[in-house]
Amino acid sequence: MPTMEPYRIKVVEPIPITTRAHRERALAAAGYNPFNLAATDVTIDLLSDSGTGALSAEQQAAGLRGDETYAGARSYYRFRDVVQDLTGYPHAYPVHQGRAAERILFTALLKPGQVSVSNTHFDTTRANVEILGGHAVDLPCRAAKDLDDDAPFKGDIDLEALEAILAGPRDVAIVLLTITNNGGGGQPVSMANIKAAGEIARRHGVPFFLDAARFAENAWLVTQREPGYAHHTPRQVAEEAFSLADGCVASLKKDAIVHMGGLLAIRDPELAAKCELLLIATEGFRTYGGLAGRDLEMLAQGLLEVTDPEYLRARADATAYVADLARAAGVDSVRPTGVHAVYLNAGRLLPHLPPSRFPGFALATELYLAGGIRCAELGSLYLGELDDAGELVRPAPYELVRLAIPRRVYTQSHLEYVGETLAEIAKDPERVPGYRLTHVPKLLRHFNCRLEPAV
């Protein structure tokens, strides 16, 4: 059972309660792609934890103080001061969301044919690399390959592989370490790994950046799992992590607990100047970056709130509770459980479905049909290699379903409903059908593809 949430509810929003017949019609009209569903057709939305959190009273109050001056607004300087105090980076630029920060940074650093190295690039990060003609190379640690391994830091980058690629013939433009490692099952990265990776990158003269969308959640897990950090606060761990890198990109829709906003922060003044010009040309003036003053105020307040240990403890406990409910229902998940999401092992639950019939997607679809629960597949539909006809050529290493838990949104009873729905599916998993693609976009296909049951 999770600990009591460290907040009380002041505003409520009705959620849709639908029938299975309604959901069947809605999903068919959406081409069986959960991204195409209307929110009014979803009861529990675990598709993403990005921009889906609940604002605090202090964030709402801060938003009312927003200064909407075009250039040099008071709200920008509050945002800048909070970011600089947290990260130590002298150049801090707001952007509308994390993928904008990635695009600007990669445009400034990456030439066609060059390589970006990461523990795991997430989907939009990889797309931004590839759009510029670069190559995204993932170097997850060995423990990450075993879903059942309880190793505490399965989000680490493989340091031997990093040393080898930087010493080799490939032209590496950037090392980008994602904390926590979303594409790797939401697993944390240890401080020892951050420090070692930074030292390797600097020895080879390669910029070392953090993708810090979930920096506070990573810091919390460090305090719980890494020797020598038990008596550190999450804020202290986060500050140390930022000090080990040359800068960061971040979607602040995660650990700033806001609905829109991102960050690009840089130590080097020459790189910062280049990025600033790109930002002004594509996002807005450097003091607003595509955001309203009220957004900047809420971002600043959220960055102060997110490292509160009581908030982080309750969030981690709630996610662990969902994982416990799933396992009690007979549905395994990636171990150990992270903070922002539970990654269900759909391949193990649905062995009757080959990767070509997308078992991860099939489980995600069944969760919606059975209970109105929307979530995301991280398996062969998302990561596999397809031919031009949409047939699977190379499957993903795992067939996972991500249940991303929004911040400060759902109560224990909502989470129990998710567990009960999973338990019903697990009673007779062989009745879950596979799916085949009917429309395959060339880029980021999981956002826009369409499918149908393969019966």
Summary of the structure (lengths in Angstrom):
residues: 455
radius of gyration: 21.3
end to end distance: 39.7
largest distance: 60.2
contacts: 1647
relative contact order: 0.16
helix: 45%
strand: 16%
